[in-house]
Amino acid sequence: MQSIKWSGLFLWVILLAAGGNAAEPADGFTVEQGLDAQLNGKTWLRTVTTPFDKNNPELAYKVYTHLYDFEGAFPITKGSGGKYSHHRGLFIGWKATHIGDSVVDTWHMRTGKKDKGREIYAHQQLEEWISFDANENRISQTARILWAAENMEPFIEEERTLVAYPGEKGMRVVDFISVLKTLAGPIQLRGDAQHAGMQIRMANEVSEHENETEYILPDGAVTLGNDIIDGAWWICGSMPIGGKRYWIVHLTSPELITGQPQYSARLYGRFGAFFEPDLKPGVPLRIACRIILSETPLDQKQCEDLYQQYKQDVEKSS
């Protein structure tokens, strides 16, 4: 393991040995490559960047980021495996990504095609870390990620930035900013509220006690069938993980190009914003969401206040 100190921030780059006699992990453990970001000696985020391997495609076909508990001891979001393996931490994708005459599923990471009976997978691949910036109160990291498939050249280039810092009353704030550029002409990003957009999946153990999951919705929001929510710019999920209850607010930037999103919220701990934008050559698409983590209870008014603060922050930065 190699550690890098960066302006008061420890970035832990987990490097797997190539070849050699490295021991195989026991059942229940997953070898991951990625980047841990710490403030004040505690891990806040882990961005998983294990290279795609067609011999074990489900292990590493997405770049995603874990949220950690407040002690920095373990992730409270889900990695590979478990219920719906393709749900992982903070992640983004669309079930129906239309690229010319092809449709690629960048949510489940499938192409719908086979090669000699073997399924051909899509994948997101970290190409490089563009920047790190940090001080005692703020972490910022930006990566360049290529979206591709085994039988296709990269079709989307993404610059993904995560900025994390302390919020009010001991909360943690994480801004997720994705800038997408087409590498293959016009692309339509399509799907449905359960299988597209920018979403979050909490630890797999939440799926084992779904009756303890609760959601808080904005005033005026309407719950439709299939756990779809209209009329919301934010929702708040609350569930126990590791013996402790957390409140996690997912907020969508008011500058979202397609307007107000639909939200989706499952009791097993997957929730987030659905929208269907288009990618046009020469026109980068910016998608921004904010995730707020609290270990003390939040109510509807507090969540709405957090969204109003997000709106103010967006207006100031415009």
C-alpha positions as CSV (number, residue, x, y, z in Angstrom):
1,M,0.0,0.0,0.0
2,Q,1.3,3.5,-0.9
3,S,0.2,6.6,0.9
4,I,0.4,10.1,-0.4
5,K,0.0,13.2,1.8
6,W,-1.6,16.0,0.0
7,S,-2.1,19.3,1.7
8,G,-3.3,17.8,4.9
9,L,-5.3,15.1,3.1
10,F,-4.2,11.4,3.1
11,L,-5.0,9.8,-0.2
12,W,-4.5,6.0,0.1
13,V,-3.9,4.4,-3.3
14,I,-4.5,0.7,-2.9
15,L,-2.2,-1.1,-5.3
16,L,-2.7,-4.8,-6.1
17,A,0.5,-6.8,-6.8
18,A,0.8,-8.0,-10.4
19,G,1.6,-11.7,-10.5
20,G,3.5,-13.2,-7.6
21,N,2.1,-15.5,-4.9
22,A,-0.5,-13.1,-3.5
23,A,-3.0,-14.9,-1.3
24,E,-6.6,-15.2,-2.6
25,P,-9.1,-13.4,-0.3
26,A,-11.4,-15.5,1.9
27,D,-15.1,-15.6,1.2
28,G,-16.8,-12.3,2.3
29,F,-13.8,-10.2,1.3
30,T,-13.3,-8.3,-2.0
31,V,-10.0,-7.0,-3.3
32,E,-10.6,-3.5,-4.6
33,Q,-8.3,-0.8,-6.1
34,G,-9.1,2.8,-5.4
35,L,-8.5,6.0,-3.6
36,D,-9.3,6.7,0.0
37,A,-9.8,10.4,1.0
38,Q,-9.4,11.4,4.6
39,L,-10.0,14.5,6.7
40,N,-8.6,14.8,10.2
41,G,-7.3,11.2,10.0
42,K,-10.6,9.6,9.2
43,T,-11.7,8.1,5.9
44,W,-14.6,9.9,4.3
45,L,-14.7,8.5,0.8
46,R,-13.3,5.5,-1.1
47,T,-13.5,5.7,-4.9
48,V,-13.2,2.2,-6.4
49,T,-11.3,2.1,-9.6
50,T,-10.4,-1.6,-10.1
51,P,-9.5,-2.2,-13.8
52,F,-12.2,-4.1,-15.8
53,D,-11.4,-7.8,-16.3
54,K,-13.5,-9.6,-18.8
55,N,-12.8,-12.9,-16.9
56,N,-14.5,-11.4,-13.8
57,P,-16.6,-8.5,-15.3
58,E,-19.0,-7.9,-12.4
59,L,-16.2,-7.2,-9.9
60,A,-15.1,-4.0,-11.6
61,Y,-17.3,-2.7,-14.4
62,K,-18.1,0.6,-12.6
63,V,-16.2,3.4,-11.1
64,Y,-18.1,4.3,-7.9
65,T,-17.5,6.0,-4.5
66,H,-18.2,4.7,-1.0
67,L,-19.4,6.8,1.9
68,Y,-17.8,5.9,5.2
69,D,-19.2,5.9,8.7
70,F,-18.3,8.9,10.9
71,E,-15.4,7.0,12.5
72,G,-13.9,6.2,9.2
73,A,-13.9,2.5,10.0
74,F,-16.1,1.0,7.2
75,P,-18.2,1.9,4.2
76,I,-21.9,2.4,4.8
77,T,-22.6,2.0,1.0
78,K,-22.6,-1.2,-1.0
79,G,-19.8,-2.6,-3.3
80,S,-20.0,-5.5,-5.7
81,G,-22.0,-8.6,-4.8
82,G,-25.1,-8.7,-2.6
83,K,-28.6,-7.8,-3.7
84,Y,-28.3,-6.3,-7.2
85,S,-24.6,-6.3,-7.6
86,H,-24.6,-3.4,-10.1
87,H,-25.8,-1.0,-7.4
88,R,-22.6,0.4,-5.8
89,G,-22.0,3.5,-3.6
90,L,-22.5,6.7,-5.5
91,F,-22.9,5.8,-9.1
92,I,-24.3,7.0,-12.5
93,G,-25.6,5.3,-15.6
94,W,-28.6,4.7,-18.0
95,K,-30.2,1.4,-18.9
96,A,-30.7,2.5,-22.5
97,T,-27.7,4.4,-23.8
98,H,-28.4,5.0,-27.5
99,I,-25.2,5.3,-29.5
100,G,-25.9,5.3,-33.3
101,D,-27.6,2.0,-34.0
102,S,-26.4,0.4,-30.8
103,V,-28.1,0.5,-27.3
104,V,-25.8,-0.2,-24.4
105,D,-27.0,-0.7,-20.8
106,T,-24.6,1.5,-18.7
107,W,-26.7,0.8,-15.6
108,H,-26.4,-3.0,-15.5
109,M,-23.3,-2.8,-17.7
110,R,-24.5,-5.1,-20.4
111,T,-24.6,-4.9,-24.2
112,G,-27.2,-7.5,-24.9
113,K,-24.7,-9.3,-27.1
114,K,-22.6,-12.5,-26.7
115,D,-19.3,-13.7,-28.0
116,K,-19.1,-17.5,-28.3
117,G,-21.8,-17.8,-25.7
118,R,-20.1,-15.4,-23.3
119,E,-21.9,-12.1,-22.5
120,I,-20.2,-9.0,-23.6
121,Y,-20.1,-6.3,-20.9
122,A,-20.0,-2.5,-20.8
123,H,-17.6,-0.8,-18.4
124,Q,-16.5,2.4,-16.9
125,Q,-12.7,2.7,-16.7
126,L,-10.5,5.1,-14.8
127,E,-8.0,6.6,-17.2
128,E,-6.3,9.1,-14.9
129,W,-6.6,11.3,-11.8
130,I,-6.8,14.8,-13.1
131,S,-6.5,16.7,-9.8
132,F,-6.5,16.6,-6.1
133,D,-7.1,19.6,-3.9
134,A,-7.5,19.7,-0.1
135,N,-7.0,21.6,3.1
136,E,-8.1,20.9,6.7
137,N,-11.8,21.4,5.8
138,R,-12.2,20.2,2.2
139,I,-11.4,17.3,-0.1
140,S,-11.7,17.6,-3.9
141,Q,-10.8,14.9,-6.5
142,T,-11.4,14.8,-10.2
143,A,-11.0,11.7,-12.4
144,R,-11.2,11.1,-16.1
145,I,-13.3,8.0,-16.8
146,L,-14.1,6.4,-20.2
147,W,-17.3,4.5,-20.8
148,A,-16.9,1.7,-23.3
149,A,-17.8,-1.9,-24.0
150,E,-15.7,-4.9,-24.9
151,N,-16.8,-4.8,-28.5
152,M,-16.8,-1.0,-28.8
153,E,-14.4,1.9,-28.7
154,P,-15.1,4.4,-25.8
155,F,-18.2,6.3,-26.5
156,I,-18.4,8.7,-23.4
157,E,-15.6,10.6,-21.7
158,E,-16.5,11.7,-18.1
159,E,-14.8,14.1,-15.8
160,R,-16.1,13.2,-12.3
161,T,-15.5,15.4,-9.4
162,L,-16.3,14.8,-5.7
163,V,-15.9,17.5,-3.2
164,A,-16.5,16.7,0.5
165,Y,-16.5,19.0,3.5
166,P,-18.1,19.3,7.0
167,G,-21.6,20.7,7.0
168,E,-23.7,22.2,9.8
169,K,-24.4,20.3,13.0
170,G,-21.8,17.7,12.3
171,M,-23.2,16.7,8.9
172,R,-21.0,15.6,6.0
173,V,-21.5,17.1,2.5
174,V,-20.4,15.5,-0.7
175,D,-20.9,17.2,-4.0
176,F,-21.0,14.8,-7.0
177,I,-20.3,16.6,-10.3
178,S,-20.2,14.6,-13.6
179,V,-19.3,16.3,-16.9
180,L,-20.1,13.9,-19.8
181,K,-18.8,14.3,-23.4
182,T,-19.7,12.1,-26.4
183,L,-17.0,10.4,-28.3
184,A,-19.4,8.8,-30.8
185,G,-21.7,11.5,-32.1
186,P,-25.2,12.2,-30.6
187,I,-26.1,9.9,-27.7
188,Q,-29.4,9.6,-26.0
189,L,-29.3,8.7,-22.3
190,R,-32.6,6.8,-21.5
191,G,-34.0,4.5,-19.0
192,D,-36.5,4.6,-16.2
193,A,-36.7,5.8,-12.6
194,Q,-35.3,2.5,-11.2
195,H,-32.5,2.1,-13.7
196,A,-31.0,5.4,-14.7
197,G,-29.6,8.7,-13.4
198,M,-27.4,9.5,-10.4
199,Q,-28.2,7.3,-7.5
200,I,-26.8,5.9,-4.2
201,R,-27.0,2.4,-2.8
202,M,-26.5,1.9,0.9
203,A,-24.9,-1.1,2.5
204,N,-26.3,-4.5,1.5
205,E,-27.4,-5.2,5.1
206,V,-30.2,-2.7,4.6
207,S,-31.8,-5.2,2.2
208,E,-31.9,-7.7,5.2
209,H,-34.1,-5.4,7.3
210,E,-36.1,-3.3,4.8
211,N,-38.9,-2.7,7.4
212,E,-36.5,-0.3,9.2
213,T,-35.9,1.9,6.1
214,E,-37.7,5.2,6.1
215,Y,-37.9,8.0,3.5
216,I,-38.7,11.7,4.0
217,L,-40.1,13.6,1.0
218,P,-40.6,17.3,0.3
219,D,-43.9,18.9,0.8
220,G,-46.1,18.5,-2.3
221,A,-44.2,15.4,-3.6
222,V,-46.4,12.6,-4.9
223,T,-45.6,8.9,-4.6
224,L,-46.5,7.0,-7.8
225,G,-46.5,3.3,-8.3
226,N,-43.3,1.3,-8.3
227,D,-41.7,3.6,-5.6
228,I,-41.4,6.5,-8.0
229,I,-41.7,10.1,-6.7
230,D,-42.8,13.1,-8.6
231,G,-42.4,16.8,-7.6
232,A,-39.2,16.4,-5.6
233,W,-35.7,18.0,-5.9
234,W,-34.6,16.0,-2.9
235,I,-35.4,12.9,-0.8
236,C,-33.9,11.7,2.5
237,G,-33.4,8.1,3.3
238,S,-32.9,6.8,6.8
239,M,-31.8,3.3,7.8
240,P,-29.6,1.5,10.4
241,I,-26.2,0.2,9.3
242,G,-23.7,-1.4,11.6
243,G,-26.0,-0.9,14.5
244,K,-26.4,2.9,13.9
245,R,-29.1,4.8,12.1
246,Y,-28.1,7.3,9.4
247,W,-30.0,10.0,7.5
248,I,-28.8,10.5,3.9
249,V,-30.2,13.3,1.8
250,H,-29.9,13.2,-2.0
251,L,-30.4,16.6,-3.6
252,T,-30.4,17.5,-7.3
253,S,-29.0,20.7,-8.6
254,P,-31.7,23.2,-9.8
255,E,-29.5,23.7,-12.9
256,L,-30.3,20.1,-14.2
257,I,-30.7,20.6,-17.9
258,T,-33.8,18.4,-18.1
259,G,-35.6,20.2,-15.2
260,Q,-37.0,18.6,-12.1
261,P,-36.1,14.9,-12.0
262,Q,-38.1,11.9,-10.9
263,Y,-36.9,10.2,-7.8
264,S,-36.9,6.5,-7.0
265,A,-36.7,5.1,-3.5
266,R,-36.4,1.4,-2.6
267,L,-36.6,0.0,0.9
268,Y,-33.5,-2.0,0.4
269,G,-31.5,1.3,0.2
270,R,-31.2,2.4,-3.4
271,F,-32.4,5.9,-4.1
272,G,-31.7,8.8,-6.3
273,A,-32.6,11.0,-9.3
274,F,-33.7,9.9,-12.7
275,F,-33.5,12.2,-15.8
276,E,-33.0,11.6,-19.6
277,P,-30.6,14.1,-21.2
278,D,-28.9,14.0,-24.6
279,L,-25.2,14.2,-25.4
280,K,-24.3,16.4,-28.4
281,P,-20.9,16.7,-30.0
282,G,-19.0,19.7,-28.7
283,V,-21.5,20.3,-25.9
284,P,-20.4,18.9,-22.5
285,L,-23.3,17.9,-20.2
286,R,-22.9,18.8,-16.6
287,I,-24.8,16.8,-13.9
288,A,-24.6,17.8,-10.3
289,C,-26.0,16.3,-7.1
290,R,-25.3,16.7,-3.4
291,I,-25.3,14.0,-0.8
292,I,-25.5,14.9,2.8
293,L,-24.8,12.4,5.6
294,S,-26.1,12.9,9.1
295,E,-25.9,10.7,12.2
296,T,-28.5,12.8,14.0
297,P,-32.2,12.8,13.0
298,L,-33.4,15.1,10.2
299,D,-37.0,16.2,9.5
300,Q,-38.7,17.5,6.4
301,K,-38.0,21.2,7.3
302,Q,-34.3,20.6,7.9
303,C,-34.0,18.7,4.6
304,E,-35.8,21.6,2.7
305,D,-33.4,24.1,4.4
306,L,-30.5,22.0,3.2
307,Y,-31.9,22.1,-0.4
308,Q,-32.4,25.9,-0.2
309,Q,-28.8,26.2,0.9
310,Y,-27.7,24.1,-2.1
311,K,-29.7,26.4,-4.4
312,Q,-27.9,29.4,-2.9
313,D,-24.5,27.7,-3.4
314,V,-25.3,26.9,-7.0
315,E,-26.4,30.5,-7.7
316,K,-23.2,31.8,-6.2
317,S,-21.0,29.6,-8.3
318,S,-22.9,30.3,-11.6
